[in-house]
């Protein structure tokens, strides 16, 4: 940050690291030797360091510490079928995941269904199985959730539907047991 002595006008270059987190900084002028106090005005778009990090931003975050609304009692896996998610493209191409519970979070590390795709948020989207279809809900992901090539906040997925998160195209399949 560039500033000037209020006594003699000499310019000084102060290192941002020396006053980060402070609202005022005091320095001694190298020309006149007098002390000047400078008030630091924060920009509205400035990045603010949060410490400690909120739980959702920590590397060890899991879906169990998400603030999800309570599950709807109508959520259930179909009795005579299994729900399989197949990854058709992206870094996890070729993988398939059989859902073991009617409500799962898709994302990176710490999600119920973890996909190794750097374009996917840690907790990217929520799938809620309702016997014959799935409600897909985006969880305010950075890169969005896409259904039929449209960015969506929510969608209803039938058997055979496909959706995309990050670089991963995911196919939904209700298979007979």
N, C-alpha and C positions, 0 to 999 in steps of 0.2 A: 504494500500500500504506500502510495506517495502522500506525503504531508509536508507542512512547512512549520517552522518555529514561529510562534505568535509574537515573539519579541524582536527578532531581527529579519525574519522572512526567509532564512536559509532552508533549502529543500532537503528533505531526508526520505530515504526509502526504508520502510519498516517491513520486516519479514512477517507474512501472515501467520506463520506457525508460532510466533512469539506472543500473539494476542488472540489466538483462536479461543472462542468461548468467553471472551471478556467484552464488556460493553464500553470500557474506557481503557486507554493506554497512555502511559506517561513515559516521556523520554527526555534526556538531557541533550541540548543542542551542542553539536561539536564546534560551532562557530563562536557563539556568545556564552555558552556554558549554563544558560538558564533552562529551567524545566518547563515543558509544555505538556498539557493534558489534551488528548484527542479523543472525542467521542466516536465510537464505531457505530455506524448505521448499517444495519443488516438489510440486504436486498430481499424483497419478498420472494424471489425465486431461488434464493440461496439454499444449498443443501445443508440440512441440520443433522448432526450426528446424534443418534438416539442411543443412550446407554442406560441400563441394559437393553438389549434388543427385545422387542416384543416376541412372544413365543412363536408366532407364525413366521417370523423372519430368521429364526435360529436354524442352524444346519441340522440340529438333532430333532427338529419339529416332527411330529407325527400327526396322523389324522385324528388321533384320540384327543388331542388338545385343541382342536378346531372348535370354534364357537358356532356349530351347526345347530339349526333348530331341531327340536326332538323329532325322531322319525314318525311318519304317519303310520297308524296301525294297519292301513291297507297295503303296506309294502310286504311283498312275499315273493319268493322264488317259485316258479311254476312247479307243481307236484310231479308231472310226468316228463318234464324237459329240463335240460341244463342250458344255462345262458353262457355262451362262449364269445369272447372278444378276440378277434384275430387281427393282427397288425399286418397290413398289406404294404406299407411303405414307411420309410424313416429308419433311424438307427436300430430299432427293435424289430425290423421286418422279419416275418416268419414266426414270431412268438404268438402264442395264444394263451388266454387267461380264462379259466372257468370261474364264474362268480360263485362264491361260497356263502355270500350273504346278500340280502336284497338292496343294501345301500353301501356304495363304495365310492371312494375318492380316487380319481386318476391324477397322476402327477409324476414328479420325479421322486427322489429319495424321501421316504417318510409317508408316502401315499399308500392306500390299500393296494392299488395296482400301480406299481412303479415302472415307468418307462424311461429308458436311457436316451432322452432327447433333450438337448440343451435349449430348444425353443419352447419347451413345456414348462409351465410354472410349477413350483413345488406342490401346490394344491390347485390343480388346473380346472377340473370339472367334477361334478357329482352325478352319479348314475343311481336312479331309484327304480328298482324293478317292481312292476305292478302286475304280476301274473302273465299277461300276454304282450305287454309293451314296456318300454323303459322311458322314464323322464330324464332328459339330459339337461343339466343346469351348469352354466359357466360360473366359476367362482372368482369373478373379477380378475381373470388371468391377464397377463401382459399381452400375449399375442393372439388371444381370442380362441373361440371354439366355432367351428364351421360345419354347417349341415346344408347339403345341396349347394355348396359353394357360396353360401351366405353366412356372414358372421352372425351368430345367434347368442342370446342370453339363455334361451331354453328351447328345447325341441322334444317332440315325442317320437321315439324310435320304435319302429315295428321290426319284425323278423326280416333280416336281409338288409337293413339300413346301414349306411356308412356315414361316419363323421370324421372330421380332421381336427387334431390338436397339434400345434407345432408342425413338424414335418411328417407326422405319423397319421396315416389313414387307417381308421379302425372300422372293422366290419362286425356287425352284431348278428349272432346266429342263435336261434332257439332250437337246440338239437334234442331229438328223442333220446331218452336214457337207455 
